[in-house]
Amino acid sequence: MSEATPQPPRQLGDWVESLLVQVETRLEERNKQVEVRMNDMADRIDALESSIQELVHGAEMGMPANPMPEK
């Protein structure tokens, strides 16, 4: 394993700055992905709650609930 040659402080500072920008960009991308997935999950939960409410309401009225369409 060879030893790294010492870098001037300015060059090292630029490298660290570049690395931090890359990390920040990746974190922002991940944050957006998580937000999209959470919104999708919230929509699915809302749809599930609505379906359950329809089933409960149908049972209370003594009527059969509409079956879910098959995919």
N, C-alpha and C positions, 0 to 999 in steps of 0.2 A: 504494500500500500504506500503510495507516494504522499509526501507531505504537500499540502496546499501552499502555494506561494502567498505571502502576506499581501493583502490588498490595501490600497490607500484608503483612508477613512471616508473620503468622498464617494469612492466607488462602492464601498461596503454600504454606506448610507443609501445610495441609489438602489442597490440590490434589495435591501430591506424594505425600502419604500415600494418597490415593484412587487415584492412578495406580499406586502400588506394589502396592496390594491387588488391583487389576485384573490387573496383570501376574502376580502370584503365583497368582491364581485360574486364569488361562489356562494357566500352566505346569503347574499341578496337573492340569487337564483333559487337556492334551497327554500328560503323564506316564501318566495312566490309559489313554489311548488306545493309547499305545505298548506298555504292559504287556499289554493285551488282545491286541494284534496279535502280540506276541512269544509269548504263550502259545498262540495259535492256530497260529502257525508251528511251535512246538515240538511240538504235537499232530500236525500234518501230517508233520513229520520223523519222529516216532515211528512213525506209520502206514506211512510209506514204508520205514523200516528193517525193520519187521515184514514187510512184503510182500517185500522183498528176501531176508530170511532164509528165508521160506517158499519162495521160488523156488530159493534155493541148496540148501535142505534137500531139496526135491523133486528137483533135479538130481542130488544126491548119492545119493539112493535109487533113481534111475533111473525115477522116476515123473513124469508130467507135472504141472506145477503147476496149481492151480485157476485158470482164467482170471478176470480181474477182471470183475465185472458191468458191463454197459454202462449208461450213464446215459440 
